[in-house]
Amino acid sequence: MKLKTLIAISAYIVIATTTATSQTQVSRVLSHAPTKTLVERLGYPADTKLLIVHADDLGMAHSINRASIKGLETGLVSSASIMIPCSWLPEIAAYARSHPDADLGLHLTLTSEWGLYRWGPVLGKEQVPSLLDRDGYLYLTETEAAAHIDPKEAEAEIRAQIARARALGIQPTHLDSHMGTLYQNQALFETLFRVAHDNKLLIRVSKEWFATAPFLPSLMGPDDVAVNTIISIEPSVTADGWSKFYGDAIKNLQPGITEMIVHLAYDDEEMKGVTSAHPNWGSEWRQRDFQFVTSEAFRKLLKDNNVKLVTWREVGKLMKKAGQ
Amino acid sequence: MKLKTLIAISAYIVIATTTATSQTQVSRVLSHAPTKTLVERLGYPADTKLLIVHADDLGMAHSINRASIKGLETGLVSSASIMIPCSWLPEIAAYARSHPDADLGLHLTLTSEWGLYRWGPVLGKEQVPSLLDRDGYLYLTETEAAAHIDPKEAEAEIRAQIARARALGIQPTHLDSHMGTLYQNQALFETLFRVAHDNKLLIRVSKEWFATAPFLPSLMGPDDVAVNTIISIEPSVTADGWSKFYGDAIKNLQPGITEMIVHLAYDDEEMKGVTSAHPNWGSEWRQRDFQFVTSEAFRKLLKDNNVKLVTWREVGKLMKKAGQ
């Protein structure tokens, strides 16, 4: 999920005046427990800095699966999410079945962003025509997708993605949205929350988004959770800026839960091919992310700054969600 | 396409007594032109040994696309065919659009044989339920597929594959069947011929098959062509047996048209991953095929044995087929 997308949400959201009702909702969500904070309810002192290190895009490519599994197995990546329509899904589903404790959610997918390597929906194209571009694939960008998608078809498709995941033995611990497509407007956000609530699953939501999506707190139920902030390195960061970006981000963490989104892959022929028509989010950039978050330097950075890794499963268990 | 599959066709074919009618058909097909042989009509002396060197499985993986394109560009691979349901199709469709003279057909796909990397049909799953296994993908093997497929649904799916290819700018010169699924029984053969005739396309057919599929000549029209024989190296051939296998095969070629099916890929991480759950047709085996058919040794072998490479396009043009 792209930070730029998150920040740009406002462009697609119907800006509403913050009402008394949504203010109340914000207060209710932000201070869910009257006496204890979420961090305390998770068993930590209130000033603890909790971090979900989350790998996106599993199932999309073999290179991503290999790097992300290695990331999870270092213990430095705490969570990840899976793209159900992609052809490498069976590999990651097999991993999920053999590692039932791995914290795996669904990276709900309504876009297919690479020029030479693409996928369609889980549902038949006749059932969800508004999700498809003229070549019969999911749209290349989240903005094109949001401009064309009928929310009813998006809802049918994401319900089908969840059903398919469960049929393959994946018990998702949370949901998020590939390229933020489901965060592009209020109707899609509502769709996402309705499906998440019906399935008793947490959604990746950040309190940072409330300013540009003022309706958001009103969609959240008492058992939903918003993280304080989301950290995601930009494609524009050059190789020598990597340590500084993550170093600064970790040193500046605040008490509460933060999510750090990483995109792990190897700079191999497959990944070069996947990302060849795409200047950003490329294979070299993904390998640098992999190298950093699996490094002893990252382990030391977390330790020196007294950061504790946490999973969506732990949070979901507390909130009595499914998949635990 | 597997030679083993071709040889094993008889197991799935309703063996019929060769009738006078089919004998007549055989004669008509085998000696189509009363005065000139097919080889002569293509502009060669009657005793010329013509060879179509054909790469299968394009579109299935980036590794296969890279190796097969390199094979085509050496001039030692004369023809290839594309799998439409696979995610790397856009890469090979882009190549087809920018190389309109490349001899590219469709490797009609009704199976998805790798354990960890899979695909479904082009049509919606609701339209072709008999094509799907319990995980919602095309069947793993050609025998399972043939046992479950409703030929009407197979027909709808292969028509959709042809339409999709054309919509993406591929002008196919011929058709064949991935893993020989459409060669598994008479009903599927009939489906294939009906679709090929409606689309004015040649089909890969070998005269060798007539013994075990006696109905086959009766399905062929006056503008269809059967090659003399098909050469395809078995997965059981070890690395040191490669040159001998192809050396013997080329030295033993007979006048007329022979097709040599090759499976080109690199032994890279992607292809190791694709073929990991599959002992045969693996990435090392495919790289050996690539190395041999793009070698100067192969070029010399063809020259020394006076073998001329030919394409499906040349044959199709003669037979007034489409895509020329």
Interface residues (C-beta under 8 A of the other chain):
Chain A: A61 H62 S63 N65 R66 C86 S87 W88 L89 P90 E91 A94 G115 L116 Y117 R118 W119 V122 L123 G124 K125 E126 Q127 D135 G136 Y137 R164 A167 L168 Y266 D268 E269 E270 G273 V274
Chain B: A61 H62 S63 N65 R66 C86 S87 W88 L89 P90 E91 A94 G115 L116 Y117 R118 W119 V122 L123 G124 K125 E126 Q127 D135 G136 Y137 R164 A167 L168 Y266 D268 E269 E270 G273 V274
